[in-house]
Amino acid sequence: MNYRSDIDGLRAIAVLLVVVYHANPAWLSGGFIGVDVFFVISGFLITRLLFDEWQASQHISLSGFYARRVRRLLPALLLMLIGVLLLGLWVLSPAIGEVQGLAQSMLATLALLSNHYFALNTGYFDEPAEQQVLLHTWSLSVEEQFYLLWPVLLLFLLRSAHQRKRSPRRAVLNVLVALLVSSLAASIWLTPREPTLAFFALPTRAWEFAVGGLASIALIGGRERPALGSICTAIGLAGILICAIWIDASMAFPGAVALLPVAATGLVLIGGAMAPSGMATRVLRLKPLVAIGLVSYGWYLWHWPLLSLARIHGLGELSVLNAGAICLLALLLAALSYRLVEKPLRRPLPTGLTLRRGALAGFALALMTASAGAWAKWWWPRSTENLELRSALLGAEKVRVPCGQERPYRQINDRSACTFGGTDAGVVLWGDSHAAHFLPALALAQHEPVLVRYMPECPPILDYSPSLVGIERAAGCERFNRDVLDEIRRYGPAKVVLAARWRAYLSNDTAIDAASEGLKQLASSLAASGVRVVVMLPPPEMPGVAPACLTRRPVEKCSVDNAIARRQRADAVAMLQSALAGAVFIDPFPALCPGQVCSPLQDNTVLYSDAHHLTTAGSQRIAPALAAALR
């Protein structure tokens, strides 16, 4: 098909949306839809190129197609992976597994499975996602999986239609419609139930490629319609920009919400073909946009690793100036990659070097890159200059309780899977993820079995919605708490331990009033059931992720003054003591912060797994106070 510069302009818009979102989500809450725009473009181009090849020769060369994909995508990817690995060896700490994690994700990327790797290890919108240096490669894996499967299926369809003397165009359209409907249905059904899997998996993303494929096949033989085409392009561009502003991480995505940016992208592609001289299409053909579109692949490859490594090194968010400078540096690297690597490899190969041999050379380089990643994963030494700190970091175990409620909430987990220390629980540990990290303390404090009921970002407060403080991902929190209360009434445990990151849910007057009222209702309901209430007061919070900080800063820089830490939680403590006047309160401060400074490293033991979650050792320090309260 003829080159369309407006598609490069559309690529530019897509990559700009993604880069701005990754620089700071607050700048453009829905910028991640740029990836969906790329998916539709890929489906459009690949389907049309393969179909045109069939029309011209009644044949599709699969080996030629895959060899071209290798030449187009692999060199720039390998360059980025090697560069990021070298940067990672300098920036990341092997003592806490950062280098090994980077190498592991690098191997998953080379195996075209990084989307599954990250689906198992982190969510796209979760806090730890910023620590995943190669997280952005998930979309490349989805595209490459599509490139592996779609040409084979398309060749089979076209050959079958040819043998049966049926219209090849109609055969492809029918299959694309079936793929769109089935994949979209799977996405809509799975997104509220398994949001992480729905976000990362090809089966729930295939319909986006199908929309692009349908647009490309539908345009075959069509004539120009300037008025209609201009309207389609204008509506499509407006739709993409509106979605980038309106959509945010709190929405169930992809699901039905993704229909909007995907359909808008399809309109832009169709409108550009029907009205190549329309005003909206001319905007997409502006030289600055086309120039960015040409290097969009490289910019996408480089921007996220540089932002992620900078955040890891700086132990937090980047300033506006620094984030902008890093994005511009990534754009410069993309331009160099395009001129020195990508563009030369698109030219005719030297005499004697066939397309397939060039692809084999690419695979050989990929194997060498994989070997470097394997070396970093398994043989890079886990060492720090401070051997005592190294020992402490290796022993810093994050508390993992494998029975937390998924978000959005659907139903209570099985009791047997969440009861620890026996079968008939006499104590219920209830709250958000802070409840989970108190389990080691509770297990040491008493000998009764403990039933754990926790849901991340959902405090144990009746009829309280975390959306009051801007937490949108804990959908179903109110229902979860009601279900836990009903369960306590049915089974009648003697004690309930309430724990949460209380101060996170009290950032405005409306939230404070709702929390106070909900806790009073809860106290009344538990008292009527004869249940004793124990409340864990907030522990001190550190200024950054403790293990990462300890490997990069003096311990003093990773600590907080005792008086400051107490002031930070004062309002939350006052509200709890007022609303739960009849409860027993346990203060972790004396155990975790015995002096004037609260440090995450005490007696060569790391007490925190991040800024506010305790390690197993940190949690166990509270056991004596908890045991006294339970007695």
N, C-alpha and C positions, 0 to 999 in steps of 0.2 A: 504494500500500500504506500501511497505517497506520504512523504514526511509532512507532519502537521505541527507547526511551531506552537499552535495554541495548546497542544497537549503538554509541551514542555512548560508553558506558562501555568497550566493547571498543576503540574508537578511542583512548580515553585511555590504556589499557594499552599499545597499540601505540606511541603517540608517546612515552610515558614510557620504554619500552624503548630506543627509538632515541636519545632525548636523553641518557639516562644513558650509553649506549655511546659516543656522540660526545664527551661530556664527558670520559670516561676509560674506554677499553676494559677496563682492569683491574677496574673496578667491576662490569661485567656483560658477560662475554666474548661472549655471543650476542645482545646487544641489537639487533643489526642485523636480526634476524628480524621486528622490528616492521613493516618494510616489506612482508614477505610477508603479514602479517596485514592490512595495508591493501589489498593486491592482492586477497585473497579477499573482503574486504568490498565492494570496488568491483565485482567480478564478480557478487556476490550482489545488490546494490542495482540496478545498471544493467540486468541481465538481467530482474529481476522488474518493474521500472518499465516497461520497453519491452514486456514480454509482457502486462502488465495493460492497457497502452494499446491493444494489438492486440485483446485480448479485449473491450474496451469498445466499440471503433469499427471493428474490422477494418482498422485503418490505423495506421501509425507515421509521425509527422511528423519526418522527419530534420532539416529546417531548424529546427523548434522545439526538438528535442533538442540540436542543436549550439549554438543560441542560448542555451539554459539553461546548458549547460556553460561557455560563454564568460562569462556573467554570474556563475556560481558560482566559477570558478577564476581568470579572468584579472585582475580588479581587484586582488586581494590579491597575486598574483604580480608584477604590474607595480609595485605599491607597494614590494615587497621589492627588486625589481631596481633601481629608481631609487635607493632608499635605500642599497643596497649599493654601487652605482656611485659615489655621492657619498662614502661612507665610504672606498671604495677609492682614489679620487683623493687623499684625505688621507693614508691609511695606506700604500698601496702605492708602490713605486718604479717609475717609467717607465724608469729607466736600465737595469734588468735585465729589462724586459719584463713586470713583474707587472701593471701597469695594462692593458697590451695583452692579456695572457692572460685577465684578468677580462672584458674587453670581448668577446673572442672567444667565451668560454664563455657569455656573456650572449646573444650573437646565436644561438648553437646552441640555447639554452634557448627563445628566442622562436620558433625554427624547429621546435620539438618534436623536436630531434635531439641533445639533450645527452647522452643515453645512449651514442650512437655517438661523440660527441666525446670523452667521457671514456674510452671503451673504447680509443680510439686513443692517448690521451695519458697515461693513468695507470690503475693498478688501484685498486679500492676499498680494499684493505688495505695498499697500499704506502705508504712514508714520504712521498713527494711528494704523496700524496692530501690531506694536511693543508694543503698550500699551494693547493689548488684550492677557491676560495671558494664556487663554485656546484656543487660535486660532488653535493650532495644532490638537485639537480634531475633527475638521471638517472631517478629513480623516477617523477617527474611526467611525463617524456617517454614512459616505457613506458606509463603509464596513459592518456595522451592519445592515443598511437598505438592502444591498445586501443579507446578511445572513438571513434576515427575509423573503425575497421574493423568492429567487432562489430555496431553497429546496422544497417549496410548488409547484412551477412551475415544477421542475424536477420530483417530485413524480407524478404529474398529467400526464406529458408526458410519463413516463415509464409505468404507469398503462394503459394509452390509447394504447400505442404500444403493450403491452402484450395482452390486450383484442382483438386487431385487428390482432394479430399474426404477427406483424411487427418487424423489427430489432430495439431494443431499442437504440443501438449505433447510428444508422442512424437518428432516431427521435431526439436524443439530438444534434447531429451534425447540423441538419437542423435548429433547433431553435437557436442554438448558432450563426450560420452564419447570420440568420435573425436579431438577437439581435445585433451582431457586426455591420452589415451594417446600420441598422436604427439608432442605438445610435451614431455611428461615423458620419453619415450624420447630425444628430441633432447637434452634437458637432461642426462640421465644419461650419454649417449654423449659429449657435447661438453665437459662440465665437467672431466674429467681431461685432456682434450687441448687445449682452448682456454679455460682458466678465466675469463679476463677477458671474452671474448666471451659465454660462457655466462651470466655474472653480469649483464651489461648488456642483453642483446638481448631483444626481445619474443618471438620464436619459442621461446626456452627459458624464458620466464616466463608464456606464455599459459595453461599448464595451471593455474596458480594462480588466475587469473580464472575458468577453467572450473570449478574446484572450487566457487567461490562461486556460479556460475551454476547448477550442478547442485543445490546445496543449496536455492536459491530456487525452482527449478522443481519439485523433489521435494516441497516443502512445500505446493504448491497443492492446495487441497481437503482437506488433512490435518486431523485433529482433535487436540485437546490430549491429551497423554499425560504427566501431571505426573511420574510416577515415572521413566519413561524419559528424559524431557526434562531433569530435574534431574541425572540421572546423566551424560547427554551433556555438559551445560554444565560440570559439576564436572570431569569428565575432560578436557574441552577446555581449561579455564582452567589446570588443573594441568599439562597438556602444554605449553602456551605458556610458562609460567614455568620449567618444567624445561628446555625447549629453550634459553631465554634464558640459563640458567646453564651448561648442559652444552656447547652448541655454541660453537666458537670459530673464529677466522680461519684456523687451520691445516687445518680440514676442507675437503674439496672441496665447494664450495657454489656454486649451489643443488643440482643433482644429486639423488641419492636422499635426502640428508640433509634437504632442504627439505620432503620429504613429511611429516615429523613436525609442524612448526609449522603447515603448511597444513591438514593433516587435523584438527589440534586446533582451528584456527579454524573450520573447517566444522562441527565438533561443537558449538561454542559457539553458532553462528548457528542451527543446527537445534534445539538444546536450548532456546534462548530462545523459539522459536516454539511448541514443544510444551509447555513449562512456564513460561509467563510469570510465574507467581507463585512459582516455585521459589527456594530460598535463594540459589543461585549467581547466578541472574538478578537477584534483588533486590540482590545485592552490586554488580552492574554498573550498577544503576539508582541507586546512591547519588549524591546531588547533587554532591559534589566531583568524582567521576569523570565524570558527565554534563557538568559545566561545562568540564572539561578537554577532553572529547571534542568539544564544540561549537567550541572554538578550536584544535583539534588541527592543522588545516590551516595556520593562521597560525603556530603554534608550530614546526611542522616547517619552514616556509619561513624563519623568522628565526634559529633557534638555531644552525644550522651556519655560516652566513656570519659571525656574530658571534664564534663560537669560532675559526674559521679566521683571521679578521683579527686577533684578539687574539694568537693563536699566532705569526702572521707578524710582528706588531709586537714581540712579546716575545722572538722568536728561539728559541722552544722550547715546552715543555709549560707548561700553566697550573697554578697551585696549586689545591688543592681549593676554597678559598674563592673564588678568582677564577672558576673554571669554574662553580661553583654560582651566583654572582652574575650571570654572563652568561646562564645558562639562565633565571634568573628574569626578567632584563630582556627576554629573547626572549618569555617568556610574557606579560609586560605588553604588549609590542608586539603580540602575537597578539590579546590581549583588545581592545586599541584598534582593531586592524584589523577584528576581527569586529563590534564595535559601530558603528564609523564608516564602514566600507566594505562588508564582506560582507553584514551583516544588512540595511542599507537597500536594497541592490541586489536582495534577494530579494523585496521587497515589490512590489505592483502598480506598473507603470510609470505615469508621469504621462500625462494625456490627450494623444493625438497622437503619443506615442512608443511604437512597437510593439516587440515582443520582438526582431524582426530589426534594427530601427534601433538598439536598444540594443546588440546584438551588433556592429553595424557601428561604433558609437562606440568599443566596446572594441578592435576591430581598429585603429582610427585611433590610439588611445592606444598600442597595441602598436607600431605603425609609428613613432610618435614616440620610444618607448623604444629601439627598434632603431636609430634614427638617432643617438640619444645614444651608444649602444654603439659604433656604427660610427665616430663622431667620436673616441671614446676609443681605439679600436683603431688608427686610421690617422693621426690628426692630433694626438693628445696628445703634447707634446714629450718626447723622451727626454733629460732634462736633470737634472743635479745641481748643487749649489753649487760643487763641486770639479770643474773641467773636466778636470784630469789624471785624477782618479778615474773620471770619466765615460768617458774614452778607454780607460782600463785595463779597465773593466767591459765595454765593448763588444767588447774583444778577448779576453775570458775565455771561451774555447771549451771546452765540456765534451767530453771524449773520448767519441766514439761509435763503437763497433765492432759493426757490424750482423750478428754471427754468434754471439751468445751463446746458450747452451742455454736453452730455456724451462723453466719449472717448472710442474708436475712433469716431470722428464726423461723423454724417450721414446727418442730415438736421436741419434747423432752427426750433426752437420751435414756437408754436402758439403765435401770438402777444398778444392775450387777457390774456394768462396765465402768461405772463412776463411783463405786464404793470401794474404799481402800482400808485394809486391815481387818477384813471380815465380811460378813454378809448382812447382818442386821445393824444398820447404822444408828448410833445414838446421838451423833452430831452431824449437822448439815453446815457445810462451808459454802456461803452464797455470796455472789457478787460478780464483778468484772474480772479482768485478767489479774488484778491485784489479789483477788481471792485465791486464784490458782497458785500464786507464788508464796502464799502462806501455808500451803499444804505440808511441806516438810516440817515447819514449826509445829503444826497441829498433830502430825504423826508422832513427833517426839514427846509432845506435851501430855498425851493421854493414851490409853490403851483401847478405847472404844473405836469401832469402825467409823469411818468418816465418809459421808456422801457429799460429793462435790457437785455444785451447780453453778457454773459460771458461763457468762457470755461476754466476749470482748466489747468494751465501750458501753456496757449496760449496767448501771449501778443497781443495787437491790432496793429500789424505791418504787412503791406502788404507783401506777398510773403516771409515771414520769417518762417523758420522751427525750432522749438525748439530742433530738433535733433542736431543742430549746437553746443549746449551746453550739449549734452548728455541726453536730455529729450526725450525719445522715446514713452511715453504713449500718448502724445497729437497728435496722428495721425489725419490728416485732418485739422490741424490748419490753413493752408493757405487757404483751401476752406471755412472754417468757416468765416475767416476775409473778404474774397471776397463777401460771401453771405451777411454779415452784411453791407458792403459798398453798395452793390446793393440795399439792403432794405432801407438804409438811402436816397439814390438817389430817390427811388420810393415814399417814404412817406414824405420826406422833413422836418424833425424836425429842429427847430431853433438852437439847441445846441447839441454838443456831448462832453461828459466827458470821457476822456481816463484815465484808471488806470491799473496798473500792478505792480508786484514785479520786477521793471525794472532791477535792478542790477543782478537778477538771469539769465538774457538772454544776458549778456555782458561779459562773462568770457574769451573770446579769440578774437583776432583781426578779424577773419572771421565773427564771430557773430556780433561784433560791426559794421563792414562795412555793413553787411546785414540789421541790425536794422536801421542804419542811413539812408540808401537808401530807405528802406520800409516806414519809417516815413515821409520822404520827399514826396514820392509818395502819401501817405495818406493825408498829409496836402494840397497838390495840388488838389487832387480829392475833398476833402471837401470844399475847398475854391471855387472851380468851381461850387459847388452846393449851395453856399451861407450859409454854415453851420458854426457857431461859434465853435471853438475848445477850450475846457478847459482841462488842463492836471493836474492830481494829482501827485505831486512829492512824492518820497518814504518817508514814515514815518520812525521813528527810529525803529530798530529791537532789540529785547531783547536777552540776551545770552541763554535762554532756554524757555521751555513751561511755560508761566507765572503762571497759576493757580497751576500747580504741583510744581513749584519752590517755590511759596509763602507758600505752606503748609509744606515745608521741610527745607527752608533756610531763613535767615534774608532777609528783603526786599532789603538791599544793595547788596547782592549777586545775586539778580535777576534783577539788574538794569545795565545801561550802561552809561558811561560818554558822555555828550552832544557832545564834540569835536570829540570823537572817532566815535560816531554814524554818525556825519556829514561827516567825512572822508570816512567812509564806502560807502556812496552813492555819493560821489563827482563826480566820473567818469560818473555815470548814469545821474546825473543832468546836467552835461556839455553837454553830447550827446543830451539829450532831448531839451535843450535850443538852441542848434545849429540846430538840424533837424526840430524843430517846432517853428521857430523864430516868427511866427505871432500869436501864441497861447497865451492864458491866463494861467498862472501857479499858482497853489495853493500849498502852503507849509504847511504840517500838523505839522511841528516841533514846532512853537510857541504855538499851542494848546496842543500838547501831551508832550512837553519837555520844559516847561517854565524856568527851572533853569539850573544849571550846570550838573545835573544828570537826565537822562531819566529813570523814574521808571514806572513799569507796574501797580503800586498801588498809586493812587493819590486821596486825599480827601475821603478816604475809598471807592474808586471805582476802580475796576479792569478794566484796559483799553485794555488788550490783552487776546485773547483766546488761543494763543500759542506763538511762538517766534515772529511772524510777522503779524498775523491776528488780527484785532481789534475786541473787543466786541461791542455790540450795544451802550453801554455807551461811549466807546472810540471813535467810529465813530461819535457819535452825538456831540462830542466836536469840531469837525471840521466844523460843520454846519455854524457858523457865517462867517468864511472866505469864505466858498463856496457860501453862499448867496450873499456876496459882489461881488464876481467874476461873478456870474450869472446875477446880476443887471447891 
